[in-house]
Amino acid sequence: MKYKQLTITKRYQLLALKKLGYNQKEIAEEIGVHPSTICRELKHHDVKVHEYNTEMAQV
């Protein structure tokens, strides 16, 4: 299966929605990706304090 990386814009949207309390499914619907994309993004780019970091994700 081929996965697409999120753009920096979508990563900032993800961060904003997460801070507003949206769950993974709601975030996925809002930015137009599959919920598993959000799950992977949060899991792979989670920092030790468990807050998504858009700058680290873009590297």
N, C-alpha and C positions, 0 to 999 in steps of 0.2 A: 504494500500500500504506500502511496506517495503522500507525504505530508508537506504542507506549505508553512513557511515561517511567517510569523505575524510581522506586519510593518510596525515602525516606531509609533505611528499614529494609533494603530489598534492596541499596541502595548500600553500607551497612555490612557486609552479608553478603558482597557482592562483594569488598570490601576485605579482610575477614578470610580468605576463601578464597584470594584472590590471594597474600596473605602466607604462607599455608600451602603454597603451591606448586601449587595446582590450575590446570589449563589452562582455556582459555575454554569448551570443551565441558563439562567437569566442573562449572564454576561455573554455567553455564546450566542444567544438569540439577538441580543442588542448589537453585537459587532459582526454578526453574520458568519460565524464559524461553527464547527461541530463542537459539542461539549468536551469531547476528548482532547481537542486542541487546547482548550483552556486548562484542563487538568494537567496535560503535559507541560504547558508553559509555566504554570505555577510550580509544578514539581521540579522542573529542571532549573528554574531560575530563582528559587527561593533562597533567601539569605538566612544566616544563622538566627536572626531575630524573627524569622517567619513572616517577613513582610516582602511582598513582591517588589523587585527592584528593576525598573524599566531600563536604566542605564546598563546594568549588568547583563540583562537579557539581550540587548542590542549588540553586544560584543561578539 
